Amino acid sequence: MTGAHAFTATWLNEWIVLGREALPLLIDKPLVQLDSNQVAVEGAFDQSVAMVPSVANFGAELQYTRLNVLDQAIAGLRATSGCDVPWIFTQYCYVDFNQRWELANSASRQARCKASMTANGAVFIESVLRNVDSCEFKSCWGDAFTSGIANEVQSTTQGQQWLQDTLSPVFVLSIADEIALWRAHNITTFDTQWQNFKRIGLINSYTISNLYGVSYPFNLQYQNTSFRLAKQAMFIMYWGLANDFDAVAPNRSSSSSPSHPPLLLSGRSLVRSSPLYAFANTSLEAVLQLNGTLPPALSQIHQRFRHVIGPFGSIDMHFIACPKAAKHAVAIIFDMLNRVLGTNHDAKRDFYNITDPSSGITPAPKAWTDVNFVPVGGSPFCAEVPFAGQGSIAMGMVSFPSWEAQCKSFITWTLIAPTRRYLVTSVLLSNLTDVARICAQNVQYQAKCTDFVNEIVSFVSTYLVDLVLLDLIEAATTAIRNTRVEMIQFGQTSADDPVELYRYRVLEDPFGGNEFAFFSWMYLIEWTLGLREVVSFQGDVRTMAILTEYTAPLQQQVDGAQTPVNFSIYMRSAVWYITLAMIAVTSLLLLYVFASHGQIEVSNLLELQRVGAIVWVGRPLLFLRGLTAIDLLSTAILELAFDGYMSTFRVGHPPWYKTVLAANEVTWMVAIVDDLAMPLTQGYTPYYATTNSILVWTITASLSYYWPVTHVVSLAQRCAIVQMDAQIVCTSGDIAIGHVSRLVTLAMLVLASKLVCFVAARILVRRRVANDVHIKSIFVYAGAKYLFELSKWMSCDVYYMDRMSAAMNGILTVQLHETMHALDIKLWRVFSVDLSDEASSIPNHHVHAAAYRRALPLISDE
C-alpha cells in the first residue's frame, strides 16, 4: 500500500494544482480511471519507504485564490482566535464598512484604497472584528486597539455606537445574513496579502472507500501553520497590523529592535483623522529604518526599487493567480504526452533518449545580453552584492524574489529544474522555430542546448502533432500576457555606474520575435505547477508583477499508520481459525471412521459444511467467512506496474480458478440461510440444498469473472479555513474500490436462489417428503435431522447414529466395554447408553446389525 499511495498522491497532487476545472477537458467523462494512460508518474514506487512530493505553499495559493469568497472567509474568521487577528496579513484601509475612519499609512495609499480596494473585505477592520471573539481579541490586543483605533472612533456618538455594535453585538448574524451585509457595502471578496513571515498550513487528503461506503483518509500534504519571523524579508514593504499595534501600544519600554518598534509611536493613533495620527509627521519607512528593518542608508537596490514602485512601508503585495488557460494548456499537454508514452513504445524510447537538460539551462533574454550588464541582485528584498568578481548576465540570471531563501552577501543563481516533460511542453507552447537563435540566449551551454532542443523538436514533430492545441496555446499565451508578469534583475554595466532595474515582460519580446518564449515557458510551467509565484508589488508610484524564485516541492514520507489494517487482520484471522477448525473437525471425523471400522453413513460426509461447520464453528464466524469472500468479490483490484520508465496502475484480473474458489466461499452464506430457514423448509431441505449451493456458486463465479467490479475515482476538492490566513483543511477526492451494489447483488442472489429452489422443491417432490423418515430428538441438530441419511439407520423408532455422524452432529462418544459415553457440545450434556440392552434387540440376521452395534442409539421423542 505504501507504493500505491505514494504513486496516487504524487499524481493527484499535480492534477489538483493544475486545477479541477481542467479535468473535464482531459477525459471523456467526469470520472477518472486510474488505469488510464493519463495516470502515469515517472519513476518506480516499489520501495518500502516512499516520499510524496507536494507544492510547499499550496495552502497559501488556496487562501489567495479559492478561499477568498465570502462564505469561506466569514466561516474562517469565525473559526479564528481573536488573539490571531493582527497576524492576518493585510493592509487596512478603513475601520468600518461605511468608510468613515481611514487607516492607510500614507495619503497616496489611501487614494489607492478608495480607487481600487473597497470591494475587498480584508481592508476593513470591521470585517474581522464582527466575526471573531471580541473578548479574546481585547485580552490580547485591547490596549493597542484602544490607543490605535478605539480612542479616535469613540470620540463621536456614531463611533461609540459602532464600537458597541461591532464588539458587543446583541446577536450574531448567520453567515448568510453576514454575506448579505457585506454585499450591501459592495464587498465581494476577502483578499489577504502575500507574505513570507509565516507558512499557511495545509492538511490535504483523499479517501479510499470500500464496499461498505466507509472512507479512509490518506494524506496528500500535511503541514501545520508556523511562523518564520527570523527568516522573513518582506516587512520592508509593510510589516503588518501586529507590528502596528505593537508600535502604538501605550506604556511601552524604550527598547527598539526589529521585533519591537521604537517608542516614538507609543500611544499614537492609526486613524488618519486623529490629532495623534502616528504618521502625521513621519512615515512607516522612517520607522522601519529606525528599528533596523530597513538599513538607515538604503542600498542601491532598495533605492532603485523605491524610485520605481514607491516608499517602503506602504507597498501592497498581492498574490497573482496563474491563469486557468495556462494551467489548462499545460495539463492537456501533459495528458497528451502520457497517452503517447503509454501506448507507443517507440515514443517512450525516444523520449527517454533525449539528452538530460537538468544541468544545461542558464538563459537570459537577448534584450539583457545586448546590454551585457553584471547582475548584482534579483530581489527587491535584498541589498546588492559587490560588483567585483561577478559574471555578466550572459552567464545566467541571479535569484528572483524568494518566499523561502534569505538574503545573502554573495550571488546565487536562479534555480530552474527542467525535465524532459517540461521541455516538450515548452516547445509546444512557444511555437519554437529557429533553434540556433533560441539557444544563443543560453550562452553558457549553447551547444548542449542545441542538442537537446533539436531532439525535442524531432520528438514533438514525430509524435505530438495536433492542430487542436493551437487554440489552447493562443489562449494560454494571451492569458499570461494579460497578467503582465515580469522577470527582474538589478545590475551595473561597470563598477562606477549606478545599479539599474532591468525588467523583462515574459512572452513579449521587445524585438518582436519569440526567441525567449521557449525559456520563459520553462519558468511559467513551474508557475502553473505552484513551484513559483507571481507577486504584484503596488506602491505609491506604480505597480509591478514579479515572478518569484523556484520553491522546491515539499517531500513527506508516507505515513504507514494511515493504512487501515485492523479489520482485515481480524477477518483474515477468523478465516484462518475457521480453516484450522474445519481441518480439526475433519480429522476428528476420520478418527471416528477408523473407530467404527468403516461402519458409517458415507453420504453424511457431504454435509460437513451444512452440519459440521455450523455445529462446531457457529453461524457468526461462518457468516464472517462468507462475508470476507463477498468483500473480495465486491472489491476492484489495482496493481502498480513499472515498465522501467514510468509507473502506472493496471486492473488486476485473477485467474479463473481463483475466481471460482472465491465464489465457492459464498456458499457459506447459503449454508447459513438454509440453516436459519430449516424450521420452515424442513423435509424439503435435502432436495434443494445442494442445487441451491451450486446455483449460487455458478452465478457468483460467472458474475465476478465476466463483470468484475471496477474502481471509480471522483475528483472534487472541498476546503475550509480553520484559521484565517494560517490553516486550511481539504479533501480532494475519493477512490471507490468497492461497491455496495455488488454486495447487495450477491446477498440478494443468495436469498433469491434459496426461494426459487425451495419453491421448485415444493412443487416437484411434495409426495416424497411426506414419506421421508424423520426423528425428533434433543440430541439431533436440525441440519442432521433433515440432511442426514436416516432411512437405513432407523429401527423400531431408534436412530442408530454412526459415531462419525454423531461427531459431525456435535456428540463426542467414547465406548468402554458395553457402555457408550457421550458428550453433546451443543447442550453441554453428558449421557451414557448401555449397548448390551440395545444389542439384544437387534436381530443377528438384520442387514445392518453390525453397523447398529457400533452406533449411538437415540430414541425418537415422538
JOZI-V669383 format. One record per residue. N is the residue number from 0. RES is the residue in three letters. SS is DSSP state (a for helix, b for strand, c for the rest). D_CENTER is the distance of its C-alpha to the mean C-alpha in whole Angstrom. Layout:
n->(N N)
res->(RES RES)
ss->(SS SS)
d_center->(D_CENTER D_CENTER)
This chain:
n->(0 1 2 3 4 5 6 7 8 9 10 11 12 13 14 15 16 17 18 19 20 21 22 23 24 25 26 27 28 29 30 31 32 33 34 35 36 37 38 39 40 41 42 43 44 45 46 47 48 49 50 51 52 53 54 55 56 57 58 59 60 61 62 63 64 65 66 67 68 69 70 71 72 73 74 75 76 77 78 79 80 81 82 83 84 85 86 87 88 89 90 91 92 93 94 95 96 97 98 99 100 101 102 103 104 105 106 107 108 109 110 111 112 113 114 115 116 117 118 119 120 121 122 123 124 125 126 127 128 129 130 131 132 133 134 135 136 137 138 139 140 141 142 143 144 145 146 147 148 149 150 151 152 153 154 155 156 157 158 159 160 161 162 163 164 165 166 167 168 169 170 171 172 173 174 175 176 177 178 179 180 181 182 183 184 185 186 187 188 189 190 191 192 193 194 195 196 197 198 199 200 201 202 203 204 205 206 207 208 209 210 211 212 213 214 215 216 217 218 219 220 221 222 223 224 225 226 227 228 229 230 231 232 233 234 235 236 237 238 239 240 241 242 243 244 245 246 247 248 249 250 251 252 253 254 255 256 257 258 259 260 261 262 263 264 265 266 267 268 269 270 271 272 273 274 275 276 277 278 279 280 281 282 283 284 285 286 287 288 289 290 291 292 293 294 295 296 297 298 299 300 301 302 303 304 305 306 307 308 309 310 311 312 313 314 315 316 317 318 319 320 321 322 323 324 325 326 327 328 329 330 331 332 333 334 335 336 337 338 339 340 341 342 343 344 345 346 347 348 349 350 351 352 353 354 355 356 357 358 359 360 361 362 363 364 365 366 367 368 369 370 371 372 373 374 375 376 377 378 379 380 381 382 383 384 385 386 387 388 389 390 391 392 393 394 395 396 397 398 399 400 401 402 403 404 405 406 407 408 409 410 411 412 413 414 415 416 417 418 419 420 421 422 423 424 425 426 427 428 429 430 431 432 433 434 435 436 437 438 439 440 441 442 443 444 445 446 447 448 449 450 451 452 453 454 455 456 457 458 459 460 461 462 463 464 465 466 467 468 469 470 471 472 473 474 475 476 477 478 479 480 481 482 483 484 485 486 487 488 489 490 491 492 493 494 495 496 497 498 499 500 501 502 503 504 505 506 507 508 509 510 511 512 513 514 515 516 517 518 519 520 521 522 523 524 525 526 527 528 529 530 531 532 533 534 535 536 537 538 539 540 541 542 543 544 545 546 547 548 549 550 551 552 553 554 555 556 557 558 559 560 561 562 563 564 565 566 567 568 569 570 571 572 573 574 575 576 577 578 579 580 581 582 583 584 585 586 587 588 589 590 591 592 593 594 595 596 597 598 599 600 601 602 603 604 605 606 607 608 609 610 611 612 613 614 615 616 617 618 619 620 621 622 623 624 625 626 627 628 629 630 631 632 633 634 635 636 637 638 639 640 641 642 643 644 645 646 647 648 649 650 651 652 653 654 655 656 657 658 659 660 661 662 663 664 665 666 667 668 669 670 671 672 673 674 675 676 677 678 679 680 681 682 683 684 685 686 687 688 689 690 691 692 693 694 695 696 697 698 699 700 701 702 703 704 705 706 707 708 709 710 711 712 713 714 715 716 717 718 719 720 721 722 723 724 725 726 727 728 729 730 731 732 733 734 735 736 737 738 739 740 741 742 743 744 745 746 747 748 749 750 751 752 753 754 755 756 757 758 759 760 761 762 763 764 765 766 767 768 769 770 771 772 773 774 775 776 777 778 779 780 781 782 783 784 785 786 787 788 789 790 791 792 793 794 795 796 797 798 799 800 801 802 803 804 805 806 807 808 809 810 811 812 813 814 815 816 817 818 819 820 821 822 823 824 825 826 827 828 829 830 831 832 833 834 835 836 837 838 839 840 841 842 843 844 845 846 847 848 849 850 851 852 853 854 855 856 857 858 859 860 861)
res->(MET THR GLY ALA HIS ALA PHE THR ALA THR TRP LEU ASN GLU TRP ILE VAL LEU GLY ARG GLU ALA LEU PRO LEU LEU ILE ASP LYS PRO LEU VAL GLN LEU ASP SER ASN GLN VAL ALA VAL GLU GLY ALA PHE ASP GLN SER VAL ALA MET VAL PRO SER VAL ALA ASN PHE GLY ALA GLU LEU GLN TYR THR ARG LEU ASN VAL LEU ASP GLN ALA ILE ALA GLY LEU ARG ALA THR SER GLY CYS ASP VAL PRO TRP ILE PHE THR GLN TYR CYS TYR VAL ASP PHE ASN GLN ARG TRP GLU LEU ALA ASN SER ALA SER ARG GLN ALA ARG CYS LYS ALA SER MET THR ALA ASN GLY ALA VAL PHE ILE GLU SER VAL LEU ARG ASN VAL ASP SER CYS GLU PHE LYS SER CYS TRP GLY ASP ALA PHE THR SER GLY ILE ALA ASN GLU VAL GLN SER THR THR GLN GLY GLN GLN TRP LEU GLN ASP THR LEU SER PRO VAL PHE VAL LEU SER ILE ALA ASP GLU ILE ALA LEU TRP ARG ALA HIS ASN ILE THR THR PHE ASP THR GLN TRP GLN ASN PHE LYS ARG ILE GLY LEU ILE ASN SER TYR THR ILE SER ASN LEU TYR GLY VAL SER TYR PRO PHE ASN LEU GLN TYR GLN ASN THR SER PHE ARG LEU ALA LYS GLN ALA MET PHE ILE MET TYR TRP GLY LEU ALA ASN ASP PHE ASP ALA VAL ALA PRO ASN ARG SER SER SER SER SER PRO SER HIS PRO PRO LEU LEU LEU SER GLY ARG SER LEU VAL ARG SER SER PRO LEU TYR ALA PHE ALA ASN THR SER LEU GLU ALA VAL LEU GLN LEU ASN GLY THR LEU PRO PRO ALA LEU SER GLN ILE HIS GLN ARG PHE ARG HIS VAL ILE GLY PRO PHE GLY SER ILE ASP MET HIS PHE ILE ALA CYS PRO LYS ALA ALA LYS HIS ALA VAL ALA ILE ILE PHE ASP MET LEU ASN ARG VAL LEU GLY THR ASN HIS ASP ALA LYS ARG ASP PHE TYR ASN ILE THR ASP PRO SER SER GLY ILE THR PRO ALA PRO LYS ALA TRP THR ASP VAL ASN PHE VAL PRO VAL GLY GLY SER PRO PHE CYS ALA GLU VAL PRO PHE ALA GLY GLN GLY SER ILE ALA MET GLY MET VAL SER PHE PRO SER TRP GLU ALA GLN CYS LYS SER PHE ILE THR TRP THR LEU ILE ALA PRO THR ARG ARG TYR LEU VAL THR SER VAL LEU LEU SER ASN LEU THR ASP VAL ALA ARG ILE CYS ALA GLN ASN VAL GLN TYR GLN ALA LYS CYS THR ASP PHE VAL ASN GLU ILE VAL SER PHE VAL SER THR TYR LEU VAL ASP LEU VAL LEU LEU ASP LEU ILE GLU ALA ALA THR THR ALA ILE ARG ASN THR ARG VAL GLU MET ILE GLN PHE GLY GLN THR SER ALA ASP ASP PRO VAL GLU LEU TYR ARG TYR ARG VAL LEU GLU ASP PRO PHE GLY GLY ASN GLU PHE ALA PHE PHE SER TRP MET TYR LEU ILE GLU TRP THR LEU GLY LEU ARG GLU VAL VAL SER PHE GLN GLY ASP VAL ARG THR MET ALA ILE LEU THR GLU TYR THR ALA PRO LEU GLN GLN GLN VAL ASP GLY ALA GLN THR PRO VAL ASN PHE SER ILE TYR MET ARG SER ALA VAL TRP TYR ILE THR LEU ALA MET ILE ALA VAL THR SER LEU LEU LEU LEU TYR VAL PHE ALA SER HIS GLY GLN ILE GLU VAL SER ASN LEU LEU GLU LEU GLN ARG VAL GLY ALA ILE VAL TRP VAL GLY ARG PRO LEU LEU PHE LEU ARG GLY LEU THR ALA ILE ASP LEU LEU SER THR ALA ILE LEU GLU LEU ALA PHE ASP GLY TYR MET SER THR PHE ARG VAL GLY HIS PRO PRO TRP TYR LYS THR VAL LEU ALA ALA ASN GLU VAL THR TRP MET VAL ALA ILE VAL ASP ASP LEU ALA MET PRO LEU THR GLN GLY TYR THR PRO TYR TYR ALA THR THR ASN SER ILE LEU VAL TRP THR ILE THR ALA SER LEU SER TYR TYR TRP PRO VAL THR HIS VAL VAL SER LEU ALA GLN ARG CYS ALA ILE VAL GLN MET ASP ALA GLN ILE VAL CYS THR SER GLY ASP ILE ALA ILE GLY HIS VAL SER ARG LEU VAL THR LEU ALA MET LEU VAL LEU ALA SER LYS LEU VAL CYS PHE VAL ALA ALA ARG ILE LEU VAL ARG ARG ARG VAL ALA ASN ASP VAL HIS ILE LYS SER ILE PHE VAL TYR ALA GLY ALA LYS TYR LEU PHE GLU LEU SER LYS TRP MET SER CYS ASP VAL TYR TYR MET ASP ARG MET SER ALA ALA MET ASN GLY ILE LEU THR VAL GLN LEU HIS GLU THR MET HIS ALA LEU ASP ILE LYS LEU TRP ARG VAL PHE SER VAL ASP LEU SER ASP GLU ALA SER SER ILE PRO ASN HIS HIS VAL HIS ALA ALA ALA TYR ARG ARG ALA LEU PRO LEU ILE SER ASP GLU)
ss->(c a a a a a a a a a a a a a a a a a c a a a a a a a c c c c c b c c c c c c c b b b c c c c c c c c b b b b c c c a a a a a a a a c c c c a a a a a a a a a c c c a a a a a a c c c c c c b c c c c c c c b c c c c a a a a a a a a a a c c c b a a a b a a a a a c c c c a a a a a a a a a a a a a a a a a a a a c c c a a a a a a a a a a a c c c c c c c a a a a a a a a a a c c c c b c c c c c c c c b b c b b b b b b b b b c c c c c b b b b b b b b b c c b b c c c c c c a a a c c c c a a a a a a a a c c c c c c c c b c c b c c a a a c c c b c c c c c c c b c c c c c c a a a a a a a c c c c c c c c c a a a a a a a a a a c c c c c c b b b b b c c c a a a a a a a a a a a a a a a a a a a a c a a a a a a a a c c c c c c c c c c c c c a a a a a a c c b b b b c c c c c c c c c c c c c c c a a a c c b c c c c c c c c c c c c c c b c c c c c c a a a a a a a a a a a c c c c a a a a a c c c a a a a a a a a a a a a a a a a a a a a a c c c c c a a a a a a a a a a a a a a a c b b b b b b b b c c c c c c c b b b b b b c c c c c c c c c c c a a a a a a a a a a a a c c c c c b b b b b c c c c b b b b b c c c c c c b b b b c c a a a c c c a a a a a a a a a a a a a a a a a a a a a a a a a a a a a a c c c c c c a a a a a a a a a a a a a a a c c a a a a a a a a a a a a a a a c b c c b b b b b c c c b b b b b b c c c c a a a a a a a a a a c a a a a a a a a a a a a a a a a a a a a a a a a a a a a a a a a a a a a a a a a c c c c c b b b b b b b b b b b b c c c b b b b b b b b b b c b c a a a a a a a a a a a a a a a a a a a a a a a a a c a a a a a c c c c c c c c c c c a a a a a a c c c a a a b b c c b b b b c a a a a a a c c b b b b b b c c b b b b b b c c c c b b b b b b a a a a a a c c c c c c c c a a a a a c c b b b b c c c)
d_center->(15 14 15 13 10 11 12 9 6 10 10 7 7 11 11 9 12 14 14 13 17 17 16 19 21 20 20 23 21 18 16 15 16 15 18 19 21 18 15 17 16 19 20 20 18 20 21 21 19 16 14 11 12 10 13 14 15 13 13 17 16 14 17 20 19 17 17 21 22 25 23 20 22 25 22 21 24 25 23 24 27 30 31 28 29 31 28 26 27 29 33 35 37 39 39 39 38 42 42 45 44 43 41 40 42 44 46 44 41 42 43 40 38 41 40 37 35 36 33 30 30 29 33 34 34 35 32 30 33 33 30 30 32 35 37 34 34 38 38 36 37 40 43 41 40 44 46 43 43 44 48 48 47 49 52 52 52 49 47 48 47 44 43 44 42 39 39 40 40 41 38 34 34 31 28 29 33 31 30 33 35 33 33 37 37 35 32 29 27 26 25 25 26 25 26 25 26 23 19 17 15 11 9 5 3 3 7 10 13 17 20 20 18 16 12 11 8 6 5 4 7 10 13 16 18 21 25 26 30 31 29 29 32 31 34 36 35 35 34 33 34 34 36 38 39 39 42 44 44 47 49 47 48 50 47 45 43 39 38 41 42 46 48 50 47 47 48 48 46 43 45 47 49 50 53 51 49 47 47 51 52 50 46 43 43 46 45 42 45 47 44 43 39 41 44 48 49 46 45 46 42 42 45 44 41 43 45 43 40 42 43 40 39 39 36 33 30 27 24 25 22 22 23 21 24 23 20 21 23 21 18 21 23 20 20 24 24 22 24 27 26 25 28 30 31 34 31 29 32 33 30 30 33 33 34 31 31 29 32 35 33 35 36 38 39 43 44 43 44 48 48 47 46 45 42 42 38 35 34 36 35 37 40 42 43 46 47 49 48 45 45 45 42 43 41 38 36 35 32 31 30 27 24 24 28 31 34 36 40 40 38 35 34 31 28 27 25 26 25 26 24 24 28 28 26 28 31 30 30 33 35 36 40 42 41 44 43 40 40 43 40 39 42 41 40 41 43 39 38 40 39 36 36 38 36 33 36 37 34 33 36 36 33 31 34 33 34 32 30 33 32 28 30 32 30 27 31 32 29 29 32 32 30 33 31 33 33 36 38 41 44 47 50 52 52 55 53 50 47 45 42 41 39 37 36 33 34 37 40 43 45 44 42 39 39 37 34 33 32 31 28 27 26 25 22 21 21 19 16 16 18 21 22 25 27 30 33 35 38 42 43 40 37 35 31 31 28 27 26 23 21 19 16 14 15 13 14 12 13 15 16 12 14 16 19 22 23 23 25 27 28 28 31 32 33 34 37 38 39 41 42 43 45 47 48 49 51 53 54 55 57 59 59 61 63 64 66 64 65 62 60 58 57 55 53 51 50 48 45 46 48 48 44 44 47 46 42 42 40 37 36 37 35 32 33 33 30 28 29 28 25 25 27 24 21 20 20 18 20 18 21 23 26 27 25 21 19 18 17 21 21 24 27 29 33 35 36 33 32 36 36 32 34 37 35 35 38 38 37 40 42 41 41 45 46 45 47 50 52 52 52 54 57 55 52 53 54 50 48 48 48 45 43 44 43 39 39 40 38 34 35 36 33 30 32 32 29 27 23 21 17 15 12 12 10 10 9 10 11 14 16 17 20 21 21 19 16 13 10 8 6 5 6 8 10 14 16 19 21 23 25 26 27 29 31 32 33 35 36 38 39 41 42 44 45 46 48 50 51 52 54 56 57 58 59 61 64 63 61 64 66 63 64 62 63 62 61 59 58 57 53 53 51 54 57 55 54 56 60 62 65 67 66 68 71 73 70 69 66 66 62 62 60 57 57 57 55 52 53 53 56 57 61 63 67 69 73 73 71 67 65 61 58 56 52 52 54 55 58 61 64 67 69 72 73 76 77 74 76 79 78 77 80 80 80 77 74 72 74 72 69 70 71 68 66 65 67 65 67 66 66 67)
